[in-house]
Amino acid sequence: MALEDWIGLDQRLLLLLNGSNSLFFDHLMNGITSTVAWIPVAVVLFYVLVKNNSMREVGLIVLFLALSIFCLLYTSPSPRD
């Protein structure tokens, strides 16, 4: 499939889920895109990270993750721009 086909499929799927005027899909999309909904996933991933690695490796991963987040926030345009 060409890239244009994938983009068209993605747009049709998005309109199917978001443009259906269905209360079920509206609440489902609000739940999926909510930040709070993803906190348990992050906690479970962090638990698996700690359980399966040494503390040195966990520290390095957390350090680089924090550095990546800082760089993303630092380089993002501010809302005032």
C-alpha positions in Angstrom: 0.0 0.0 0.0 1.2 3.5 -0.8 1.4 6.2 1.9 -1.6 8.0 0.5 -3.7 4.8 1.0 -2.6 4.5 4.6 -3.4 8.2 5.2 -6.9 7.8 3.7 -7.5 4.7 5.8 -6.4 6.6 8.9 -8.7 9.5 8.1 -11.7 7.2 7.5 -11.0 5.3 10.8 -10.7 8.6 12.7 -14.0 9.9 11.2 -15.7 6.6 11.9 -14.7 6.7 15.6 -14.9 10.5 16.2 -17.6 11.6 13.8 -20.2 9.0 14.6 -22.1 11.1 17.1 -22.2 8.0 19.3 -22.1 8.6 23.1 -20.1 5.4 23.5 -17.3 6.3 21.1 -17.3 9.9 22.4 -16.7 8.7 26.0 -14.2 6.0 24.8 -12.1 8.6 22.9 -12.2 11.0 25.9 -11.0 8.2 28.1 -8.2 7.0 25.8 -6.9 10.5 25.2 -7.0 11.5 28.9 -3.6 11.7 30.6 -5.0 10.2 33.8 -5.9 7.0 31.9 -2.3 6.3 31.0 -0.9 6.7 34.5 -1.5 3.0 35.4 0.3 1.9 32.2 3.3 4.1 33.1 3.3 2.7 36.7 3.2 -0.9 35.4 6.0 -0.2 32.9 8.1 1.4 35.6 7.5 -1.7 37.9 8.6 -4.0 35.1 11.7 -1.9 34.4 12.7 -1.9 38.1 12.0 -5.7 38.5 14.0 -6.8 35.4 17.0 -4.5 35.5 19.7 -3.5 38.0 19.4 -0.2 39.8 22.2 1.3 37.8 20.4 0.5 34.5 17.1 1.9 36.0 18.9 5.0 37.0 20.4 5.5 33.6 17.0 4.9 31.9 15.3 7.4 34.2 18.0 9.9 33.7 17.8 9.8 29.9 14.0 9.8 30.0 14.0 12.9 32.2 16.6 14.5 29.9 14.5 13.7 26.9 11.4 15.2 28.5 13.3 18.3 29.5 14.6 18.7 25.9 11.1 18.3 24.5 9.7 20.9 26.9 12.6 23.3 26.4 12.5 23.2 22.6 8.7 23.3 22.2 7.3 26.6 21.1 5.6 28.5 23.9 1.8 29.3 23.6 2.7 33.0 23.5 4.7 32.6 20.3 
